[in-house]
Amino acid sequence: MSGEIHIQFAQVEKKLRQLQNSTEALSISYPSSVAGGNELGVVRKLDELNGELRHLLEKYKTLLLSNIQSTFHSLDAMKETDQAISSSIIGKSQGGER
């Protein structure tokens, strides 16, 4: 182990974009009502459960997209930190050569 952390930013960004595209394409296609004119309790309960599931999936999708954006921001911060450290090291090594 070298003790270094190597982040392949382009690869991480590519995978995040794939996840984001898949999440945005997620569609919920449950019927709004199974019952129609039927008054059976089981059918009403199924309609209720479908509605709850639809709501839950929408919340999941929203949360996942939010987490993806947070990960992009974190990745940008890591890039900036990496560049700042690299510049600092280069500056110190050039200053020490004089």
N, C-alpha and C positions, 0 to 999 in steps of 0.2 A: 504494500500500500504506500502510495506516495504522499498521502496526507493532503492532496489537492482535490478540489471539487471542480470538475469540468462540466459546464453546462453547454450543451449544443443548442444555442438559442433558436436557430432556424428550425431545427427539428421539433423543439418544444412548441414553437409558434404554429408550425404546420399541424401538429396533433391537436392543439387547442382549437384551431380553426375548423378542423374536421369534426371535433366534438361539438363546437358551436353550430356548425351547419346541420349536423344530425339532430341536435336539440331543437333548432328552429324549425326543422322539417317535421318534427314530431307532431302528429295530428291525432286528435281524439275523436274517434268516429263511433260513438255509442248512440243508439237511438234515444231521442229525448223522451220517448214514451213507448213502452212495450205494450201497455194495456190497451190502447185504442179505446174501444167501448167496453172493454172487459172490466169487471169490478172485483175480481178475485184479489184477496189480500196478498197472495204471493206475488202477483203481477205488480201490484202497487209497491210492494217492498222492493222488487227488482228495479222498478223505475227510480225509487229513492236511492238505492245503492249505486245505480248507474250515474245518477246526478252527483253523488258524493265522490265517486271515482273520477268523474270528469273534472270536478273541482280540485281534487287532490293532484291529479296529473298536471293541471294548469299551474298549481302552486309549485310542484316539483320542477316543471320546466322553467318557471320564473327564477326559482332559487338556483338552478343549475346554470342558467345564463348569467346570473349575478356572480356566481362563483368563478365562472370562466373569465368574466371581466376583471375580477379581483386578481386572478392568476396572471392575466396579461399585465396588469399594473405592477404586480410583484416582479414579474420577469423584466419589465422595463427598469424597475428600481435596481435589480441585480445587475443589469447591463451597465447602468450608470455608475454603480459602485465599482464594478469590475474595471471600467474604463478609468475612473478616478484613481483607483489603486495602481493600475498599470502606468498611468501618467506620472504618478508620484514616484514609483519605483524607477521609471526611466529618467525622470528629472534628477533624482538622487544619484543614480549611477553616472549620469553625465556630469553632474556637479563634482563628483568624487574623482573624475579623471583629470581634472585640471592640475 
